[in-house]
Amino acid sequence: MGLLQSITFRLADSLPQELLKQLELEVACVAEDRQQLHRRKLTEKYMDSGLGCCVLQHPAVADIVQNAFLKFDGVKYRLIAWCIMPNHVHVLIEPLIELGKIVQSWKAFTGRWVMQHNAGLELGVPGKSLWMREYWDRYIRNEEHQQKVIEYIHQNPVKARLCQFPESWRWSSAFQGKQYLNVVPQK
């Protein structure tokens, strides 16, 4: 495979339907060639505001998600950077197998665990599904783009005012010291 990919996926309740309708109205006011980028920026802004049950802020849940990322590092993918936010996650990987299978395995394992422990840990997850079905992914074009993505991932909890420094956010590659600078995709 050889290409790095940035992935974002979110909790099923992270963006309420009313907000999604409002978002689409805002996007419709933008020139058509800029709508996709505008939609993505608004979605990220709303996700960073901490809507929904934010179950990923529970330490046991964040640990399960982080351990799911770490488990197959070097087997199914090379894990470059990650950050677990209260209602969404960002991951940068070099897939070694099909990307959809990787994301599905993360979601299936973590979703099952959370739903099994929802009542016992009083997690407050509504409904029967933890994650939204879709995810966003983007190929990394070059080293400069890669560095911008790593910076974005690591700065996300700082920008959302969850911590003062990237290294302070426990559920991230910045905290873990897994700072991959100038990682060149393997061929």
C-alpha distance (Angstrom), angle and dihedral (degrees) to the residues before:
residue distance angle dihedral
M1 . . .
G2 3.83 . .
L3 3.81 100.8 .
L4 3.78 124.2 111.4
Q5 3.79 116.3 -127.4
S6 3.77 131.6 -163.4
I7 3.81 113.1 -144.9
T8 3.80 131.5 -169.4
F9 3.78 125.4 -177.4
R10 3.78 131.5 168.6
L11 3.77 144.3 -157.3
A12 3.80 116.7 -88.1
D13 3.81 92.8 -114.8
S14 3.81 98.0 40.9
L15 3.81 94.4 104.1
P16 3.83 115.5 35.3
Q17 3.82 117.6 -140.3
E18 3.82 92.7 -112.5
L19 3.78 89.9 55.8
L20 3.81 92.3 47.5
K21 3.82 89.3 53.7
Q22 3.81 90.5 50.1
L23 3.80 90.1 47.5
E24 3.81 91.4 53.6
L25 3.81 90.7 50.3
E26 3.81 89.8 53.0
V27 3.80 91.8 47.1
A28 3.82 91.3 50.7
C29 3.82 89.1 62.1
V30 3.82 91.9 60.7
A31 3.80 125.8 84.2
E32 3.80 110.1 -86.1
D33 3.81 94.8 -116.9
R34 3.84 90.0 56.5
Q35 3.81 99.3 42.6
Q36 3.80 97.7 94.6
L37 3.81 93.0 51.8
H38 3.82 91.9 43.7
R39 3.83 91.1 50.0
R40 3.79 90.8 50.9
K41 3.83 93.6 48.6
L42 3.82 92.5 48.4
T43 3.80 91.4 46.8
E44 3.81 91.1 51.6
K45 3.81 91.0 47.5
Y46 3.80 91.7 51.9
M47 3.81 92.9 44.8
D48 3.80 90.5 52.0
S49 3.81 89.5 54.5
G50 3.82 88.8 71.5
L51 3.80 104.0 -117.7
G52 3.79 123.5 170.0
C53 3.80 129.0 27.0
C54 3.83 92.1 -42.4
V55 3.81 90.5 -151.8
L56 3.81 90.9 164.7
Q57 3.80 88.5 74.7
H58 3.82 88.8 68.4
P59 3.84 105.0 99.3
A60 3.82 94.9 -135.1
V61 3.80 91.7 51.5
A62 3.81 94.3 44.9
D63 3.81 89.2 49.6
I64 3.82 91.6 51.9
V65 3.81 91.4 50.5
Q66 3.80 93.1 45.5
N67 3.81 91.5 47.7
A68 3.81 89.4 50.2
F69 3.82 88.7 56.7
L70 3.81 92.8 46.7
K71 3.82 96.7 44.6
F72 3.80 98.1 75.1
D73 3.80 98.8 29.6
G74 3.79 104.5 136.8
V75 3.82 92.5 14.9
K76 3.82 108.4 62.2
Y77 3.81 96.4 7.4
R78 3.78 144.3 -9.3
L79 3.79 107.5 -105.7
I80 3.80 109.7 -139.7
A81 3.82 105.6 168.1
W82 3.80 139.5 -16.7
C83 3.77 143.5 175.1
I84 3.80 128.2 -168.9
M85 3.79 110.5 -151.1
P86 3.83 124.2 -172.1
N87 3.82 93.6 -94.0
H88 3.81 106.5 12.1
V89 3.79 143.6 24.4
H90 3.80 137.0 -135.2
V91 3.79 120.9 -154.7
L92 3.81 132.6 176.4
I93 3.80 114.5 -161.3
E94 3.75 144.1 156.2
P95 3.82 101.8 -129.9
L96 3.80 116.5 -137.4
I97 3.81 91.6 -176.6
E98 3.82 132.5 27.3
L99 3.82 110.5 -48.2
G100 3.80 94.8 -135.5
K101 3.80 91.0 57.5
I102 3.80 91.2 51.2
V103 3.81 94.6 50.7
Q104 3.81 92.1 42.8
S105 3.81 91.4 53.0
W106 3.83 91.6 50.6
K107 3.79 92.1 48.4
A108 3.81 95.7 43.3
F109 3.80 95.4 49.1
T110 3.80 97.0 42.5
G111 3.81 93.4 39.9
R112 3.80 92.4 52.8
W113 3.80 91.8 48.0
V114 3.80 94.0 48.9
M115 3.80 94.5 46.5
Q116 3.83 91.0 48.1
H117 3.82 90.4 52.3
N118 3.82 97.9 35.1
A119 3.81 96.6 103.7
G120 3.81 98.1 33.8
L121 3.80 94.5 51.5
E122 3.82 92.3 35.3
L123 3.79 90.4 -126.1
G124 3.79 95.3 160.9
V125 3.80 97.1 -139.5
P126 3.82 107.3 166.2
G127 3.79 121.5 -143.5
K128 3.78 128.7 6.4
S129 3.77 101.2 -73.3
L130 3.80 126.6 68.1
W131 3.81 100.8 -168.0
M132 3.79 134.8 45.7
R133 3.77 109.1 -111.6
E134 3.80 96.0 -123.5
Y135 3.77 129.2 63.2
W136 3.78 133.6 -169.6
D137 3.76 121.0 -121.6
R138 3.76 133.3 176.7
Y139 3.78 132.2 -174.9
I140 3.78 116.2 -122.4
R141 3.81 108.1 -121.2
N142 3.81 101.4 -162.2
E143 3.81 144.4 -25.1
E144 3.81 93.3 -76.3
H145 3.81 90.9 53.4
Q146 3.80 89.4 46.8
Q147 3.79 92.2 54.0
K148 3.82 91.1 48.8
V149 3.80 90.7 51.5
I150 3.82 92.8 48.5
E151 3.80 89.6 48.6
Y152 3.81 90.8 48.9
I153 3.82 92.0 49.5
H154 3.80 93.5 48.0
Q155 3.82 94.5 43.2
N156 3.82 94.5 47.9
P157 3.85 95.9 91.6
V158 3.82 90.2 44.1
K159 3.81 91.2 50.9
A160 3.82 89.7 48.6
R161 3.84 88.5 51.0
L162 3.79 93.6 -118.6
C163 3.81 92.5 126.4
Q164 3.78 139.8 -0.8
F165 3.82 98.9 -124.5
P166 3.82 131.0 29.4
E167 3.82 91.0 -124.4
S168 3.82 88.7 59.1
W169 3.82 94.2 64.2
R170 3.80 104.1 94.6
W171 3.79 96.8 -156.4
S172 3.77 99.8 58.4
S173 3.76 142.4 82.0
A174 3.82 88.3 -113.9
F175 3.82 90.2 62.6
Q176 3.79 92.2 42.8
G177 3.79 90.4 53.7
K178 3.78 89.9 -119.8
Q179 3.79 93.8 140.0
Y180 3.79 106.8 160.7
L181 3.75 105.6 -169.2
N182 3.78 119.7 -178.8
V183 3.79 93.1 2.1
V184 3.77 107.9 176.2
P185 3.81 115.9 -155.5
Q186 3.79 112.9 -108.0
K187 3.77 115.1 -117.3
